[in-house]
Each structure stands twice: as C-alpha cells, then as structure tokens.
Amino acid sequence: MSKHEKLVLKLKSHPKTFTFTELKKLLSGFGYELHTGGKTSGSRAAFVHPQTLHIMRLHKPHPGDEMKHYQIKQVLEELRDRGIV
C-alpha cells in the first residue's frame, strides 16, 4: 500500500489528528495545487485542481499543524462529492 493510499484511508477513518502537511501530500496526490494568495493571504489557503478548476478553501491551522475536526470532515465531503474518494 502506497503512502498516498494510507493517507486516504486515514482521512476516511475520520481521525482525531490530521495535519496540514498530510493534507498537502494527500491533495497533491490527487492533482491539487496549493495557492496561498501572496503576502496578504495570512492563514488562508486554496487547493486548486488545474484541470477541473475545483477549489477547496481552508484556513491553515495555527499555531500548530493539526487541522480542526470540521476541516477534516469538510475536505472528505468535498472529495466524496467529486467522486475522488
């Protein structure tokens, strides 16, 4: 099982801990690119799929790297709605 497949399974299991770093790797494996919007974006981030132009907007977690539970749920719902997972 690849690292990407392991991340997909972890996300599907509704984990209590999922980091923004893991999310970047996961979405990158599906073809999404991270766009932060320049100097003034602050904690906002957008993951854009260049072919479908689908955008997922999130706030980067801070001060740590752990995402909030609602964010994990939101990402999973978006990916399910698109038929990706």
BELKAMO-V374344 format. One record per residue. N is the residue number from 1. RES is the residue in one small letter. PSI is psi in radians with two decimals (999 if undefined). Layout:
N;RES;PSI
N;RES;PSI
This chain:
1;m;2.30
2;s;2.89
3;k;-0.66
4;h;-0.76
5;e;-0.64
6;k;-0.69
7;l;-0.68
8;v;-0.82
9;l;-0.69
10;k;-0.78
11;l;-0.74
12;k;-0.40
13;s;0.10
14;h;1.10
15;p;2.71
16;k;-0.47
17;t;2.20
18;f;2.19
19;t;2.80
20;f;-0.60
21;t;-0.76
22;e;-0.68
23;l;-0.74
24;k;-0.75
25;k;-0.75
26;l;-0.92
27;l;-0.57
28;s;-0.66
29;g;-0.42
30;f;0.02
31;g;0.04
32;y;2.60
33;e;2.46
34;l;2.23
35;h;2.18
36;t;-0.16
37;g;0.34
38;g;-2.86
39;k;-0.56
40;t;0.11
41;s;-0.38
42;g;-2.18
43;s;0.16
44;r;2.52
45;a;2.56
46;a;2.30
47;f;2.11
48;v;2.32
49;h;2.03
50;p;-0.48
51;q;-0.76
52;t;-0.25
53;l;0.38
54;h;2.37
55;i;2.31
56;m;2.08
57;r;2.34
58;l;2.81
59;h;2.34
60;k;2.40
61;p;2.55
62;h;2.57
63;p;-0.29
64;g;-2.80
65;d;-0.11
66;e;2.33
67;m;2.71
68;k;2.71
69;h;-0.69
70;y;-0.54
71;q;-0.71
72;i;-0.78
73;k;-0.74
74;q;-0.79
75;v;-0.78
76;l;-0.75
77;e;-0.74
78;e;-0.78
79;l;-0.64
80;r;-0.73
81;d;-0.57
82;r;-0.11
83;g;0.39
84;i;-0.66
85;v;999
